Amino acid sequence: MTDFLVKMLIPDCGNTEDGAVRTRYGMLAGVVGIFCNLLLFAAKLSVGMMIGSISVMADGFNNLSDSASSLVGFVGMKMAGKPADEDHPFGHGRIEYISAFVVAFLVIEVGFSLFKSSVGKIFHPAQLNFSRVSVVVLLLSIGVKLWMGMFNRKLGKRIHSSVMLAASADSMGDVAATLATLLSILVFRFAGKNIDGLVGLAVSAVVMIAGVNIAKDTLKPLIGAPIEPGLYKEINNFVKSYEGIVGTHDLIIHNYGPSRSMASIHAEVPSETDIRVSHEIIDRIERAALSRFGMSLVIHMDPVETKDEQFFRYKEMLCSVLDEVDSRLAFHDLRVVDGEKQVNLIFDLVVPRDYQDSQYGQVKARIMEQVKARDGRCYCVITMENSYCAEM
């Protein structure tokens, strides 16, 4: 069903990197969400009023809020698809994240409203009236919401949309909420116990937790998320695959919305190679990266020694020291300055993010102590930093 709708309504649906195609995906998801949720709201409100169930009516109003969320997603995707302009040179892609954040707050607000209604029902329970129609409607609702959850998840993964993934999570939360509502009706029918308020309380908790999780997921790219290890490795390997590049480090990616990123990386080139030759290689990589990854990649060129035996002897010694101190440590930009009285080893040290501030001085002291023990003439000049890659 999902593929049928996509192929029928979205021209060139396979070209998901195109901004116009992404916008059409978002508009399709929004229209489907609005239609399905309004249909469920009308059905549940009618049944809830017929049998006098607060949990059924609350579940219906939850669907009404979901239609509002779908509308927010629809508008957000439309605005996020706007091209760059004078005031927004990097485009409007982050509006999609803001839309998902608004959806999260709408979900939380519905959960809180349901919480207040449920508390009232616990202290002042109302008489329920069992109806087979209500059971059928709720079962159909569960089926519709399961499909919507899978629909939004599939499209969200296809175009890497936080709004659609948020909508998917919201739909799966609704499945749990409706199952709980159905349980309260069945318990009343077969056990004669009115647990409507308690079930509504449980549903409110599920809805609010879903909203909080959506907010957390959408805040990450707004604040600045680390680079996914797979992409980190792919870009580094891509740059290193070119002849004339002997290593890479310090990859940083700035995200301006789905499929809208800028990146920078340091590429190590042999110091004996003509700078014009290395610069031409760097230019080719930058052009190829734009085509391969859809992002502007700025490459800083670092000349490194490739034939100096003394350099490699000190480099091997430093590798051994770091492995002994902490195997997670790494270094780059090593320079060896051989003076009359001492040899300066100047390098950047990459430390794990779980290091406390107090550990920085300790690990630096241990490295300097062990280097000194191996070669009394050596002195380390260390600049400490963290990786921008997510922990693997």
Steps between C-alpha positions, in 0.01 A plus 500: 500500500779739594700437183182529293419845642859617458528387137158639412532841668873584501672543161866393498448346847838327496693829491469563875800737508303753293339766718178510299459123526555512878235769528250285308572208736428730794179629347380144432569396859324812629186450292475131591549582869237776503240285320552185710510682834188706431318181402609328822407804710146508363453125552640492856318813614169353382562166668635660819190718537278200427650278775603783736873415499750774581790284383342444157419872457848595626650259250293673232624845601851356491433419133374857449829632636678258270325659203630835621845344528468373142406852393807641676713237326340582165571873536846436644608277212365753251696786661813287544501440125543870422833576327777711649452876491682815606402465866547120514802407286494140624131448416202437729555130575512541878134604498429127468666440838308789654174352365580165659569681830159672480339159437671370814349777712155440354530133596610588853213749539245234399651255748480755781138584420416130504682465832280767662179345361602154616574614855148649513351171378686304769336703776167542323448195272217510249284209389624322187279340234648208310455504125629260237521796264756664729715187498489484121585870467795470740632190321479685168677795662785274612534367147498848347756632749729201448494567127561872552794424728658271239410744220671798666796292613560365149478845340698662783789256457486536123549878509662528846215713639481568874140623463383170349693291752339709777158436346579128485596490869181692585290249305653203682430676829139537387485125435595438864249761618213351299587147616477624859164664428370178348618313808298724733181435299553124497577491873177688570305264275629173644608592855262786575787723619535857381873561446441777247681767703797276581537398137475864394781577746718229347421627151595856599837376623564317170405810299716738706801265490463478120495881482812535715686243288402681180624830649834343598551353153423829323714711733815307406542643148390847617762514775762311300519121481824301462585341168363149451794251505399351164501838322819602684678191373356530148615861449847433645546193279372694198761774547781253574414298188659769279862456400709764670301496827673306779261565789207704634379641831277766658185434296224743604148512352259791545137406436255756361214258450453158338721471190646846575846476656842659487814320612869558552785251527879502525672298227864398546724523192870413459709804586734437206215519244468827306234709672330572166459127435352441847270799459366361172425167669319680783287692249400176325400338829286800599313492167450123520379522862225742400374249245546192725368631834298805399701722733763771465826354631780744584838326524795637696832371368754373756852416373650198682833320494504174303875427466670634816616199704541706818140622469366145469709382795344766724155434356528128577618580853204732555255234374644255753470751784139589423402133472645440845336807658155449340436307178215740415740793461602617152722775364557693180697796362826372648797729446851420615724799575854383574693762697844507660386396848161336446259358243152651502217265405210728408164333437123508554365236738143368450352385832168323573206721596450316829822656632447743788684833507726369777612210277635727228798611705557148632508333159725772360743454791504120453573533128784747560643281777501184286640678194778641717574154635546368144703797375637750749538773237130503409249759619130488403296802395142366509172659383207297632167464313193278460371323191180626336395144422237322710638228726500164321 
